[in-house]
Amino acid sequence: MNTFEMDLKRALLSKGFVIGLIVEILILDKSGFATDVYLLFMPVVVAFPYATAWLNDYNSGYIKLYLYRTGIGAYIFGKFVVSAISGGTMLVLSIIIAGWINKEVQVTALATVFASGCFWAAVATTMSAVTGSRYVAYGGGFVIYYMLVIIYERYFTSLYCLSPDEWICPAHTWVFGEYGVLLLLLGIAMVLYCVFYRVVRRCIARA
């Protein structure tokens, strides 16, 4: 089993993933999809599985052992991508389970749900690197989400692409349709990865 597969297994079997999954299922069952409660909790919950994994490795000193088994580039890439995948998987799986429990929970755009989960988990992962704080990693996504909502609703109402609500549940007609949302999130995620890579590589050099 390579390091990427090990990271993915750690993320999907972690307590954070299970807790986040349960929270999402309860929100979907009691509040529903695309409600204010669901949308505001989503950027926080997707950070639970693996957003601070590299920070845990760094603070504990185990990062040296992991780097010995894999290269720096592979280590950094794995931590970032696995965190994103775990966040997206959590959202999709919670919808499937909640839909099985409560037939009223119905979502058709699972691709944008998965992409949004990946994106906000990537945001949390990047913030954990930039700030070195678990608390900022967990709460930072919520702050950015709320700020984008305010900027869109108060100042740039015509630029619906700024609204994070649109990313998970598009209400407007996007260029290229659903693929337009996915391309936007992918582009921003690539920028986040560049930031994450530079910061973590600098930290590793000091380890």
PyRosetta script that sets phi, psi and omega in degrees:
from pyrosetta import init, pose_from_sequence

init()
pose = pose_from_sequence("MNTFEMDLKRALLSKGFVIGLIVEILILDKSGFATDVYLLFMPVVVAFPYATAWLNDYNSGYIKLYLYRTGIGAYIFGKFVVSAISGGTMLVLSIIIAGWINKEVQVTALATVFASGCFWAAVATTMSAVTGSRYVAYGGGFVIYYMLVIIYERYFTSLYCLSPDEWICPAHTWVFGEYGVLLLLLGIAMVLYCVFYRVVRRCIARA")
pose.set_psi(1, 124.7)
pose.set_omega(1, -179.5)
pose.set_phi(2, -79.4)
pose.set_psi(2, 174.2)
pose.set_omega(2, -174.8)
pose.set_phi(3, -65.6)
pose.set_psi(3, -34.2)
pose.set_omega(3, 178.7)
pose.set_phi(4, -63.2)
pose.set_psi(4, -45.7)
pose.set_omega(4, 178.5)
pose.set_phi(5, -63.6)
pose.set_psi(5, -38.1)
pose.set_omega(5, 178.0)
pose.set_phi(6, -64.8)
pose.set_psi(6, -42.7)
pose.set_omega(6, 177.7)
pose.set_phi(7, -61.8)
pose.set_psi(7, -43.5)
pose.set_omega(7, -178.9)
pose.set_phi(8, -64.1)
pose.set_psi(8, -40.6)
pose.set_omega(8, 178.0)
pose.set_phi(9, -64.8)
pose.set_psi(9, -42.5)
pose.set_omega(9, 178.4)
pose.set_phi(10, -60.9)
pose.set_psi(10, -40.2)
pose.set_omega(10, -177.5)
pose.set_phi(11, -69.7)
pose.set_psi(11, -47.7)
pose.set_omega(11, -175.0)
pose.set_phi(12, -74.0)
pose.set_psi(12, -19.2)
pose.set_omega(12, 178.7)
pose.set_phi(13, -105.9)
pose.set_psi(13, 8.6)
pose.set_omega(13, -176.8)
pose.set_phi(14, -77.4)
pose.set_psi(14, 159.0)
pose.set_omega(14, 175.9)
pose.set_phi(15, -62.4)
pose.set_psi(15, -36.5)
pose.set_omega(15, 179.9)
pose.set_phi(16, -61.0)
pose.set_psi(16, -39.5)
pose.set_omega(16, 179.4)
pose.set_phi(17, -65.9)
pose.set_psi(17, -44.4)
pose.set_omega(17, -178.7)
pose.set_phi(18, -64.7)
pose.set_psi(18, -44.6)
pose.set_omega(18, 179.6)
pose.set_phi(19, -63.2)
pose.set_psi(19, -46.1)
pose.set_omega(19, 179.1)
pose.set_phi(20, -61.7)
pose.set_psi(20, -40.0)
pose.set_omega(20, 179.4)
pose.set_phi(21, -62.5)
pose.set_psi(21, -44.4)
pose.set_omega(21, 179.5)
pose.set_phi(22, -63.8)
pose.set_psi(22, -43.4)
pose.set_omega(22, 179.2)
pose.set_phi(23, -60.7)
pose.set_psi(23, -45.0)
pose.set_omega(23, -179.4)
pose.set_phi(24, -64.4)
pose.set_psi(24, -40.5)
pose.set_omega(24, 179.5)
pose.set_phi(25, -63.7)
pose.set_psi(25, -43.0)
pose.set_omega(25, 179.1)
pose.set_phi(26, -64.0)
pose.set_psi(26, -41.5)
pose.set_omega(26, 179.2)
pose.set_phi(27, -63.8)
pose.set_psi(27, -44.5)
pose.set_omega(27, 179.6)
pose.set_phi(28, -63.6)
pose.set_psi(28, -39.4)
pose.set_omega(28, -178.0)
pose.set_phi(29, -70.6)
pose.set_psi(29, -39.7)
pose.set_omega(29, -175.2)
pose.set_phi(30, -91.3)
pose.set_psi(30, -34.6)
pose.set_omega(30, -174.3)
pose.set_phi(31, -109.4)
pose.set_psi(31, -39.4)
pose.set_omega(31, 180.0)
pose.set_phi(32, 106.8)
pose.set_psi(32, 171.7)
pose.set_omega(32, -178.3)
pose.set_phi(33, -83.3)
pose.set_psi(33, 144.3)
pose.set_omega(33, 176.7)
pose.set_phi(34, 64.3)
pose.set_psi(34, 19.1)
pose.set_omega(34, 173.0)
pose.set_phi(35, -83.8)
pose.set_psi(35, 168.7)
pose.set_omega(35, -179.5)
pose.set_phi(36, -59.8)
pose.set_psi(36, -40.4)
pose.set_omega(36, -179.5)
pose.set_phi(37, -63.4)
pose.set_psi(37, -46.7)
pose.set_omega(37, -178.6)
pose.set_phi(38, -62.8)
pose.set_psi(38, -46.5)
pose.set_omega(38, -175.4)
pose.set_phi(39, -68.0)
pose.set_psi(39, -35.6)
pose.set_omega(39, -178.4)
pose.set_phi(40, -77.5)
pose.set_psi(40, -31.7)
pose.set_omega(40, 179.6)
pose.set_phi(41, -80.1)
pose.set_psi(41, -28.0)
pose.set_omega(41, -173.0)
pose.set_phi(42, -55.3)
pose.set_psi(42, -46.5)
pose.set_omega(42, -179.8)
pose.set_phi(43, -65.1)
pose.set_psi(43, -22.3)
pose.set_omega(43, 179.5)
pose.set_phi(44, -83.4)
pose.set_psi(44, -47.6)
pose.set_omega(44, -173.4)
pose.set_phi(45, -65.1)
pose.set_psi(45, -36.7)
pose.set_omega(45, -177.2)
pose.set_phi(46, -68.4)
pose.set_psi(46, -13.3)
pose.set_omega(46, 178.4)
pose.set_phi(47, -82.6)
pose.set_psi(47, -14.5)
pose.set_omega(47, -174.8)
pose.set_phi(48, -60.5)
pose.set_psi(48, -44.4)
pose.set_omega(48, -171.9)
pose.set_phi(49, -65.0)
pose.set_psi(49, -49.2)
pose.set_omega(49, -167.0)
pose.set_phi(50, -149.1)
pose.set_psi(50, 9.5)
pose.set_omega(50, -174.6)
pose.set_phi(51, -64.6)
pose.set_psi(51, -28.8)
pose.set_omega(51, -178.1)
pose.set_phi(52, -109.2)
pose.set_psi(52, 17.3)
pose.set_omega(52, -176.3)
pose.set_phi(53, -61.3)
pose.set_psi(53, -45.0)
pose.set_omega(53, -178.6)
pose.set_phi(54, -66.4)
pose.set_psi(54, -33.4)
pose.set_omega(54, 179.7)
pose.set_phi(55, -67.0)
pose.set_psi(55, -38.5)
pose.set_omega(55, 176.0)
pose.set_phi(56, -63.3)
pose.set_psi(56, -42.8)
pose.set_omega(56, 178.2)
pose.set_phi(57, -62.6)
pose.set_psi(57, -41.6)
pose.set_omega(57, -176.2)
pose.set_phi(58, -68.2)
pose.set_psi(58, -46.1)
pose.set_omega(58, -177.7)
pose.set_phi(59, -70.0)
pose.set_psi(59, -31.1)
pose.set_omega(59, -178.8)
pose.set_phi(60, -83.5)
pose.set_psi(60, -17.9)
pose.set_omega(60, -178.3)
pose.set_phi(61, 90.2)
pose.set_psi(61, -5.1)
pose.set_omega(61, -179.8)
pose.set_phi(62, -70.5)
pose.set_psi(62, -12.5)
pose.set_omega(62, -178.1)
pose.set_phi(63, -59.1)
pose.set_psi(63, -31.8)
pose.set_omega(63, 179.8)
pose.set_phi(64, -65.2)
pose.set_psi(64, -37.7)
pose.set_omega(64, 178.5)
pose.set_phi(65, -68.3)
pose.set_psi(65, -41.1)
pose.set_omega(65, 179.8)
pose.set_phi(66, -66.4)
pose.set_psi(66, -40.2)
pose.set_omega(66, -179.7)
pose.set_phi(67, -67.2)
pose.set_psi(67, -28.3)
pose.set_omega(67, 177.8)
pose.set_phi(68, -66.9)
pose.set_psi(68, -33.5)
pose.set_omega(68, -178.0)
pose.set_phi(69, -85.3)
pose.set_psi(69, -21.8)
pose.set_omega(69, -178.8)
pose.set_phi(70, -139.8)
pose.set_psi(70, 167.2)
pose.set_omega(70, 177.8)
pose.set_phi(71, -79.2)
pose.set_psi(71, 165.9)
pose.set_omega(71, 179.7)
pose.set_phi(72, -61.8)
pose.set_psi(72, -46.0)
pose.set_omega(72, -178.6)
pose.set_phi(73, -61.2)
pose.set_psi(73, -44.1)
pose.set_omega(73, -179.5)
pose.set_phi(74, -65.9)
pose.set_psi(74, -37.4)
pose.set_omega(74, 179.6)
pose.set_phi(75, -63.8)
pose.set_psi(75, -49.3)
pose.set_omega(75, -177.7)
pose.set_phi(76, -65.2)
pose.set_psi(76, -44.5)
pose.set_omega(76, 179.6)
pose.set_phi(77, -60.8)
pose.set_psi(77, -43.9)
pose.set_omega(77, -178.8)
pose.set_phi(78, -62.4)
pose.set_psi(78, -44.2)
pose.set_omega(78, -178.6)
pose.set_phi(79, -63.1)
pose.set_psi(79, -41.1)
pose.set_omega(79, -177.6)
pose.set_phi(80, -70.6)
pose.set_psi(80, -50.4)
pose.set_omega(80, -175.3)
pose.set_phi(81, -69.2)
pose.set_psi(81, -40.9)
pose.set_omega(81, 179.5)
pose.set_phi(82, -64.7)
pose.set_psi(82, -39.1)
pose.set_omega(82, 176.4)
pose.set_phi(83, -60.5)
pose.set_psi(83, -43.4)
pose.set_omega(83, 179.5)
pose.set_phi(84, -64.3)
pose.set_psi(84, -46.9)
pose.set_omega(84, -178.9)
pose.set_phi(85, -61.9)
pose.set_psi(85, -41.2)
pose.set_omega(85, -179.0)
pose.set_phi(86, -64.6)
pose.set_psi(86, -37.6)
pose.set_omega(86, 177.9)
pose.set_phi(87, -65.9)
pose.set_psi(87, -45.3)
pose.set_omega(87, 178.8)
pose.set_phi(88, -66.1)
pose.set_psi(88, -40.8)
pose.set_omega(88, 179.4)
pose.set_phi(89, -63.5)
pose.set_psi(89, -39.7)
pose.set_omega(89, 179.0)
pose.set_phi(90, -58.9)
pose.set_psi(90, -46.6)
pose.set_omega(90, -178.3)
pose.set_phi(91, -63.8)
pose.set_psi(91, -46.1)
pose.set_omega(91, -178.9)
pose.set_phi(92, -65.5)
pose.set_psi(92, -44.5)
pose.set_omega(92, -179.4)
pose.set_phi(93, -64.4)
pose.set_psi(93, -38.5)
pose.set_omega(93, 178.8)
pose.set_phi(94, -63.7)
pose.set_psi(94, -37.2)
pose.set_omega(94, 179.0)
pose.set_phi(95, -67.7)
pose.set_psi(95, -41.4)
pose.set_omega(95, 179.5)
pose.set_phi(96, -63.6)
pose.set_psi(96, -45.5)
pose.set_omega(96, -179.3)
pose.set_phi(97, -68.7)
pose.set_psi(97, -43.9)
pose.set_omega(97, 179.3)
pose.set_phi(98, -63.4)
pose.set_psi(98, -36.2)
pose.set_omega(98, 177.1)
pose.set_phi(99, -67.0)
pose.set_psi(99, -32.5)
pose.set_omega(99, 176.5)
pose.set_phi(100, -70.9)
pose.set_psi(100, -36.0)
pose.set_omega(100, 179.3)
pose.set_phi(101, -76.3)
pose.set_psi(101, -46.0)
pose.set_omega(101, -177.1)
pose.set_phi(102, -124.3)
pose.set_psi(102, 109.3)
pose.set_omega(102, -175.0)
pose.set_phi(103, -64.1)
pose.set_psi(103, -15.6)
pose.set_omega(103, -179.5)
pose.set_phi(104, -76.5)
pose.set_psi(104, -15.7)
pose.set_omega(104, 178.0)
pose.set_phi(105, -82.1)
pose.set_psi(105, 103.6)
pose.set_omega(105, -178.1)
pose.set_phi(106, -131.4)
pose.set_psi(106, 125.9)
pose.set_omega(106, 178.9)
pose.set_phi(107, -134.2)
pose.set_psi(107, 131.0)
pose.set_omega(107, -178.1)
pose.set_phi(108, -100.2)
pose.set_psi(108, -33.6)
pose.set_omega(108, -174.5)
pose.set_phi(109, -88.8)
pose.set_psi(109, 66.9)
pose.set_omega(109, -178.4)
pose.set_phi(110, -67.8)
pose.set_psi(110, -26.0)
pose.set_omega(110, 179.9)
pose.set_phi(111, -64.8)
pose.set_psi(111, -43.5)
pose.set_omega(111, 179.0)
pose.set_phi(112, -73.0)
pose.set_psi(112, -30.6)
pose.set_omega(112, 175.3)
pose.set_phi(113, -63.9)
pose.set_psi(113, -47.8)
pose.set_omega(113, 179.1)
pose.set_phi(114, -62.1)
pose.set_psi(114, -44.9)
pose.set_omega(114, -179.1)
pose.set_phi(115, -63.3)
pose.set_psi(115, -39.0)
pose.set_omega(115, 179.1)
pose.set_phi(116, -66.4)
pose.set_psi(116, -41.6)
pose.set_omega(116, 177.1)
pose.set_phi(117, -62.0)
pose.set_psi(117, -43.1)
pose.set_omega(117, 177.2)
pose.set_phi(118, -60.8)
pose.set_psi(118, -44.4)
pose.set_omega(118, -175.7)
pose.set_phi(119, -64.1)
pose.set_psi(119, -48.5)
pose.set_omega(119, -176.0)
pose.set_phi(120, -71.7)
pose.set_psi(120, -28.3)
pose.set_omega(120, 172.4)
pose.set_phi(121, -67.6)
pose.set_psi(121, -37.2)
pose.set_omega(121, 177.3)
pose.set_phi(122, -66.3)
pose.set_psi(122, -37.8)
pose.set_omega(122, 176.1)
pose.set_phi(123, -60.4)
pose.set_psi(123, -47.3)
pose.set_omega(123, -179.7)
pose.set_phi(124, -62.8)
pose.set_psi(124, -40.9)
pose.set_omega(124, 179.5)
pose.set_phi(125, -63.1)
pose.set_psi(125, -43.3)
pose.set_omega(125, 178.9)
pose.set_phi(126, -64.7)
pose.set_psi(126, -40.2)
pose.set_omega(126, -180.0)
pose.set_phi(127, -68.5)
pose.set_psi(127, -30.5)
pose.set_omega(127, 176.7)
pose.set_phi(128, -65.9)
pose.set_psi(128, -33.8)
pose.set_omega(128, 179.2)
pose.set_phi(129, -74.8)
pose.set_psi(129, -44.8)
pose.set_omega(129, -176.1)
pose.set_phi(130, -67.2)
pose.set_psi(130, -41.1)
pose.set_omega(130, -175.0)
pose.set_phi(131, -98.0)
pose.set_psi(131, -22.8)
pose.set_omega(131, -176.2)
pose.set_phi(132, 69.2)
pose.set_psi(132, 23.3)
pose.set_omega(132, -176.0)
pose.set_phi(133, -126.5)
pose.set_psi(133, 129.8)
pose.set_omega(133, 175.6)
pose.set_phi(134, -66.7)
pose.set_psi(134, -38.3)
pose.set_omega(134, -176.0)
pose.set_phi(135, -66.3)
pose.set_psi(135, -40.0)
pose.set_omega(135, 177.1)
pose.set_phi(136, -67.2)
pose.set_psi(136, -37.4)
pose.set_omega(136, 178.6)
pose.set_phi(137, -61.4)
pose.set_psi(137, -41.6)
pose.set_omega(137, -178.7)
pose.set_phi(138, -75.5)
pose.set_psi(138, -37.9)
pose.set_omega(138, -175.9)
pose.set_phi(139, -97.6)
pose.set_psi(139, -15.8)
pose.set_omega(139, -175.9)
pose.set_phi(140, -64.2)
pose.set_psi(140, -37.6)
pose.set_omega(140, 179.2)
pose.set_phi(141, -61.0)
pose.set_psi(141, -40.5)
pose.set_omega(141, 178.4)
pose.set_phi(142, -61.7)
pose.set_psi(142, -43.7)
pose.set_omega(142, -179.2)
pose.set_phi(143, -62.6)
pose.set_psi(143, -46.5)
pose.set_omega(143, 179.9)
pose.set_phi(144, -64.5)
pose.set_psi(144, -41.4)
pose.set_omega(144, 178.1)
pose.set_phi(145, -58.4)
pose.set_psi(145, -48.7)
pose.set_omega(145, -177.3)
pose.set_phi(146, -66.0)
pose.set_psi(146, -38.6)
pose.set_omega(146, 178.8)
pose.set_phi(147, -64.4)
pose.set_psi(147, -40.6)
pose.set_omega(147, 178.3)
pose.set_phi(148, -64.5)
pose.set_psi(148, -39.3)
pose.set_omega(148, 177.4)
pose.set_phi(149, -61.8)
pose.set_psi(149, -45.0)
pose.set_omega(149, -179.9)
pose.set_phi(150, -64.2)
pose.set_psi(150, -46.0)
pose.set_omega(150, -179.7)
pose.set_phi(151, -60.0)
pose.set_psi(151, -42.6)
pose.set_omega(151, -179.8)
pose.set_phi(152, -67.4)
pose.set_psi(152, -49.2)
pose.set_omega(152, -173.7)
pose.set_phi(153, -72.2)
pose.set_psi(153, -28.7)
pose.set_omega(153, -175.2)
pose.set_phi(154, -99.1)
pose.set_psi(154, -29.9)
pose.set_omega(154, -170.7)
pose.set_phi(155, -122.9)
pose.set_psi(155, -34.4)
pose.set_omega(155, -174.4)
pose.set_phi(156, -131.3)
pose.set_psi(156, 61.7)
pose.set_omega(156, -175.2)
pose.set_phi(157, -66.1)
pose.set_psi(157, -20.8)
pose.set_omega(157, 179.7)
pose.set_phi(158, -82.1)
pose.set_psi(158, -19.0)
pose.set_omega(158, -179.8)
pose.set_phi(159, -93.4)
pose.set_psi(159, 75.8)
pose.set_omega(159, -176.0)
pose.set_phi(160, -65.9)
pose.set_psi(160, -17.2)
pose.set_omega(160, 178.9)
pose.set_phi(161, -68.1)
pose.set_psi(161, -15.1)
pose.set_omega(161, 177.4)
pose.set_phi(162, -78.1)
pose.set_psi(162, -20.4)
pose.set_omega(162, -175.7)
pose.set_phi(163, -79.6)
pose.set_psi(163, 119.3)
pose.set_omega(163, 178.1)
pose.set_phi(164, -65.5)
pose.set_psi(164, -20.1)
pose.set_omega(164, 175.5)
pose.set_phi(165, -63.7)
pose.set_psi(165, -34.7)
pose.set_omega(165, 179.6)
pose.set_phi(166, -67.7)
pose.set_psi(166, -27.9)
pose.set_omega(166, -175.8)
pose.set_phi(167, -70.6)
pose.set_psi(167, -32.1)
pose.set_omega(167, -177.4)
pose.set_phi(168, -98.5)
pose.set_psi(168, -27.0)
pose.set_omega(168, -179.2)
pose.set_phi(169, -145.0)
pose.set_psi(169, 78.5)
pose.set_omega(169, -175.4)
pose.set_phi(170, -58.1)
pose.set_psi(170, 128.5)
pose.set_omega(170, 177.0)
pose.set_phi(171, -109.1)
pose.set_psi(171, -13.2)
pose.set_omega(171, 178.6)
pose.set_phi(172, -108.6)
pose.set_psi(172, 168.6)
pose.set_omega(172, 177.9)
pose.set_phi(173, -88.7)
pose.set_psi(173, 112.0)
pose.set_omega(173, -178.7)
pose.set_phi(174, -89.1)
pose.set_psi(174, 152.2)
pose.set_omega(174, 170.0)
pose.set_phi(175, -63.2)
pose.set_psi(175, 130.0)
pose.set_omega(175, -174.8)
pose.set_phi(176, 69.4)
pose.set_psi(176, 10.9)
pose.set_omega(176, 176.8)
pose.set_phi(177, 63.3)
pose.set_psi(177, -134.4)
pose.set_omega(177, -179.1)
pose.set_phi(178, -61.4)
pose.set_psi(178, -31.9)
pose.set_omega(178, 179.8)
pose.set_phi(179, -65.6)
pose.set_psi(179, -27.7)
pose.set_omega(179, 177.1)
pose.set_phi(180, -62.6)
pose.set_psi(180, -40.6)
pose.set_omega(180, 177.2)
pose.set_phi(181, -64.1)
pose.set_psi(181, -45.8)
pose.set_omega(181, -178.0)
pose.set_phi(182, -63.1)
pose.set_psi(182, -39.4)
pose.set_omega(182, 179.4)
pose.set_phi(183, -66.8)
pose.set_psi(183, -39.3)
pose.set_omega(183, 178.2)
pose.set_phi(184, -62.3)
pose.set_psi(184, -49.2)
pose.set_omega(184, -178.5)
pose.set_phi(185, -65.6)
pose.set_psi(185, -37.6)
pose.set_omega(185, 178.1)
pose.set_phi(186, -64.5)
pose.set_psi(186, -42.2)
pose.set_omega(186, 179.7)
pose.set_phi(187, -62.4)
pose.set_psi(187, -44.9)
pose.set_omega(187, 179.6)
pose.set_phi(188, -68.0)
pose.set_psi(188, -38.1)
pose.set_omega(188, 179.6)
pose.set_phi(189, -62.7)
pose.set_psi(189, -35.7)
pose.set_omega(189, 178.1)
pose.set_phi(190, -65.1)
pose.set_psi(190, -37.7)
pose.set_omega(190, 176.2)
pose.set_phi(191, -65.5)
pose.set_psi(191, -42.6)
pose.set_omega(191, 178.4)
pose.set_phi(192, -61.4)
pose.set_psi(192, -39.3)
pose.set_omega(192, 179.6)
pose.set_phi(193, -63.7)
pose.set_psi(193, -39.5)
pose.set_omega(193, 178.1)
pose.set_phi(194, -60.5)
pose.set_psi(194, -42.1)
pose.set_omega(194, 178.4)
pose.set_phi(195, -64.9)
pose.set_psi(195, -47.5)
pose.set_omega(195, -179.5)
pose.set_phi(196, -59.3)
pose.set_psi(196, -44.8)
pose.set_omega(196, -178.7)
pose.set_phi(197, -60.3)
pose.set_psi(197, -48.0)
pose.set_omega(197, -177.6)
pose.set_phi(198, -63.6)
pose.set_psi(198, -43.0)
pose.set_omega(198, -177.3)
pose.set_phi(199, -68.4)
pose.set_psi(199, -47.9)
pose.set_omega(199, -177.8)
pose.set_phi(200, -66.2)
pose.set_psi(200, -38.5)
pose.set_omega(200, 178.7)
pose.set_phi(201, -62.6)
pose.set_psi(201, -37.9)
pose.set_omega(201, 178.4)
pose.set_phi(202, -66.4)
pose.set_psi(202, -40.2)
pose.set_omega(202, 178.2)
pose.set_phi(203, -65.2)
pose.set_psi(203, -40.5)
pose.set_omega(203, 179.7)
pose.set_phi(204, -63.6)
pose.set_psi(204, -37.3)
pose.set_omega(204, -180.0)
pose.set_phi(205, -62.9)
pose.set_psi(205, -26.3)
pose.set_omega(205, -179.7)
pose.set_phi(206, -92.2)
pose.set_psi(206, -9.2)
pose.set_omega(206, -175.9)
pose.set_phi(207, -73.1)
pose.dump_pdb("model.pdb")
